[in-house]
Amino acid sequence: MKIRKDYQLQGLNTLRLPSVTSRFATISQPSDILELLNAIDPETLFMLGGGSNVLFAGDYEGTVAHMRIKGIDLIEETDSDVIVQVGAGEDWHTFVTYVVSKNWGGIENMALIPGTVGAAAVQNIAAYGQNIVDVFDSVDAIEVSTGLIKTFTRQECELEYRTSIFKTTLKGKYLITQVRLRLHKNHQLNTDYFMMHVSYDSLQGELKTFAQKPYTIHDVYQAVINIRTRKLPDPDKFPTCGSFFLNPVVSITKLEELQSKMNELQFYPLEQLSYSSPAGLDLKQQEYVKLPAGRLIDELGWRGKTIGNCKVWDKHALIFTHNGKATGKEFLAFTQTINRSVFEEFGVKLESEVVVVG
Ligand SMILES: Cc1cc2nc3c(=O)[nH]c(=O)nc-3n(C[C@H](O)[C@H](O)[C@H](O)COP(=O)(O)OP(=O)(O)OC[C@H]3O[C@@H](n4cnc5c(N)ncnc54)[C@H](O)[C@@H]3O)c2cc1C
């Protein structure tokens, strides 16, 4: 393992923002982490995966470790399930494609999410009605202060909406090296995902265009790829970090106030992690609900708008991009302007899903 000095990270984050880190190392095996921890101040260590959920706001005075631990191993198999162990540095979409080719179900709706398998566990990624928590078994992680390896069960990881214990109580304290997922051989497909107004996406609508019932795991995987390719920027062509803000939690009173201003304002209960058809949702059962942050931004006419080098994506108001010339500072200021306008109009403060570094 080699430690490089003054390393440029522009090619290692999907926002393509320039940022020089004081030290940089590639982690190909767990022992690289131990070697690195002995050579640097562990307090300044930042673990970088695919860089698809980070915003480098400036240079980084510390050490960036780039997770590249690979490997996919079948470690347990029963009549109904398999447990697969995956290196934290494996590319998530490549792994989903492999799993779908084996006809194992549980992550096919999460095709084409950029990034690594390790970060997928940190972020509790989700898409089109599926969440990694639903197939999560456990992770191995190295404690930064001691170098000891610990296994965390699903319960111990405290996976919630776009977060886990590795983003809260244990932020910066553990580096995930292996992730284990339990996938299903007799899988129940989930095609209920339904999103109104911002993009009118529906998995069933897409499936009808090219597949025939009974749908297969591969059909759902392909439907997700079709929708995402149409709707989202390809990070290889447009700098982006995906959805910038989390969906905000508001009280029922606030929801009713906003509904009086907006048609078809979708919402979902806190315990539910994603949208479904609103039919059957009983408002009286809820004290707080989640709203689509993108809808609030869209309502203010931000979609497609540009300020300086930065822009809101034409097809999705929660996704921001730039023309390749923005600095991290400018991009961050752009997101803050949008956040302020949402607060001024609706009284709702948005929180960033993206990790701001530097
Ligand atoms: C176009 C686009 C679409 C997206 N769509 C979705 C979507 O549908 N659903 C969704 O949930 N997300 C989505 N995202 C967000 C992003 O893909 C996920 O959050 C992804 O899991 C980030 O992975 P990464 O490897 O790039 O993480 P990075 O951005 O490199 O890191 C994210 C965080 O995880 C930490 N981290 C990374 N690896 C480790 C490790 N091994 N151990 C400990 N900490 C670690 C980092 O320190 C950082 O805090 C999208 C992003 C883009 C650009």
Ligand as a Chemical Component Dictionary entry (heavy atoms), coordinates in Angstrom:
data_LIG
# 
_chem_comp.id                   LIG 
_chem_comp.type                 NON-POLYMER 
_chem_comp.pdbx_formal_charge   0 
_chem_comp.three_letter_code    LIG 
# 
loop_
_chem_comp_atom.comp_id 
_chem_comp_atom.atom_id 
_chem_comp_atom.alt_atom_id 
_chem_comp_atom.type_symbol 
_chem_comp_atom.charge 
_chem_comp_atom.model_Cartn_x 
_chem_comp_atom.model_Cartn_y 
_chem_comp_atom.model_Cartn_z 
_chem_comp_atom.pdbx_ordinal 
LIG C1  C1  C 0 -27.029 9.480  -10.455 1  
LIG C2  C2  C 0 -27.152 9.014  -9.020  2  
LIG C3  C3  C 0 -28.278 8.290  -8.636  3  
LIG C4  C4  C 0 -28.411 7.837  -7.307  4  
LIG N1  N1  N 0 -29.523 7.106  -6.974  5  
LIG C5  C5  C 0 -29.663 6.638  -5.722  6  
LIG C6  C6  C 0 -30.808 5.839  -5.364  7  
LIG O1  O1  O 0 -31.666 5.560  -6.180  8  
LIG N2  N2  N 0 -30.903 5.403  -4.083  9  
LIG C7  C7  C 0 -29.953 5.688  -3.148  10 
LIG O2  O2  O 0 -30.092 5.246  -1.992  11 
LIG N3  N3  N 0 -28.852 6.417  -3.449  12 
LIG C8  C8  C 0 -28.691 6.898  -4.702  13 
LIG N4  N4  N 0 -27.601 7.653  -5.038  14 
LIG C9  C9  C 0 -26.608 7.981  -3.997  15 
LIG C10 C10 C 0 -25.369 7.043  -3.987  16 
LIG O3  O3  O 0 -25.287 6.296  -5.157  17 
LIG C11 C11 C 0 -25.405 6.102  -2.783  18 
LIG O4  O4  O 0 -25.470 6.834  -1.581  19 
LIG C12 C12 C 0 -24.182 5.173  -2.758  20 
LIG O5  O5  O 0 -24.384 4.159  -1.805  21 
LIG C13 C13 C 0 -22.884 5.908  -2.449  22 
LIG O6  O6  O 0 -21.828 4.984  -2.659  23 
LIG P1  P1  P 0 -20.336 5.452  -2.844  24 
LIG O7  O7  O 0 -19.492 4.241  -2.838  25 
LIG O8  O8  O 0 -20.233 6.333  -4.023  26 
LIG O9  O9  O 0 -20.122 6.272  -1.490  27 
LIG P2  P2  P 0 -19.241 7.571  -1.261  28 
LIG O10 O10 O 0 -19.935 8.729  -1.885  29 
LIG O11 O11 O 0 -17.837 7.326  -1.636  30 
LIG O12 O12 O 0 -19.341 7.688  0.337   31 
LIG C14 C14 C 0 -20.585 7.962  0.968   32 
LIG C15 C15 C 0 -20.382 7.892  2.492   33 
LIG O13 O13 O 0 -20.120 6.547  2.880   34 
LIG C16 C16 C 0 -18.864 6.475  3.580   35 
LIG N5  N5  N 0 -18.213 5.215  3.189   36 
LIG C17 C17 C 0 -17.987 4.786  1.924   37 
LIG N6  N6  N 0 -17.437 3.552  1.945   38 
LIG C18 C18 C 0 -17.303 3.207  3.252   39 
LIG C19 C19 C 0 -16.790 2.057  3.917   40 
LIG N7  N7  N 0 -16.329 0.999  3.257   41 
LIG N8  N8  N 0 -16.792 2.061  5.276   42 
LIG C20 C20 C 0 -17.263 3.126  5.969   43 
LIG N9  N9  N 0 -17.769 4.231  5.389   44 
LIG C21 C21 C 0 -17.788 4.269  4.040   45 
LIG C22 C22 C 0 -18.090 7.685  3.136   46 
LIG O14 O14 O 0 -17.110 8.039  4.095   47 
LIG C23 C23 C 0 -19.199 8.713  3.003   48 
LIG O15 O15 O 0 -19.510 9.240  4.265   49 
LIG C24 C24 C 0 -27.413 8.112  -6.351  50 
LIG C25 C25 C 0 -26.267 8.843  -6.743  51 
LIG C26 C26 C 0 -26.135 9.281  -8.078  52 
LIG C27 C27 C 0 -24.892 10.003 -8.481  53 
# 
loop_
_chem_comp_bond.comp_id 
_chem_comp_bond.atom_id_1 
_chem_comp_bond.atom_id_2 
_chem_comp_bond.value_order 
_chem_comp_bond.pdbx_ordinal 
LIG C1  C2  SING 1  
LIG C2  C3  SING 2  
LIG C2  C26 DOUB 3  
LIG C3  C4  DOUB 4  
LIG C4  N1  SING 5  
LIG C4  C24 SING 6  
LIG N1  C5  DOUB 7  
LIG C5  C6  SING 8  
LIG C5  C8  SING 9  
LIG C6  O1  DOUB 10 
LIG C6  N2  SING 11 
LIG N2  C7  SING 12 
LIG C7  O2  DOUB 13 
LIG C7  N3  SING 14 
LIG N3  C8  DOUB 15 
LIG C8  N4  SING 16 
LIG N4  C9  SING 17 
LIG N4  C24 SING 18 
LIG C9  C10 SING 19 
LIG C10 O3  SING 20 
LIG C10 C11 SING 21 
LIG C11 O4  SING 22 
LIG C11 C12 SING 23 
LIG C12 O5  SING 24 
LIG C12 C13 SING 25 
LIG C13 O6  SING 26 
LIG O6  P1  SING 27 
LIG P1  O7  DOUB 28 
LIG P1  O8  SING 29 
LIG P1  O9  SING 30 
LIG O9  P2  SING 31 
LIG P2  O10 DOUB 32 
LIG P2  O11 SING 33 
LIG P2  O12 SING 34 
LIG O12 C14 SING 35 
LIG C14 C15 SING 36 
LIG C15 O13 SING 37 
LIG C15 C23 SING 38 
LIG O13 C16 SING 39 
LIG C16 N5  SING 40 
LIG C16 C22 SING 41 
LIG N5  C17 SING 42 
LIG N5  C21 SING 43 
LIG C17 N6  DOUB 44 
LIG N6  C18 SING 45 
LIG C18 C19 SING 46 
LIG C18 C21 DOUB 47 
LIG C19 N7  SING 48 
LIG C19 N8  DOUB 49 
LIG N8  C20 SING 50 
LIG C20 N9  DOUB 51 
LIG N9  C21 SING 52 
LIG C22 O14 SING 53 
LIG C22 C23 SING 54 
LIG C23 O15 SING 55 
LIG C24 C25 DOUB 56 
LIG C25 C26 SING 57 
LIG C26 C27 SING 58 
# 
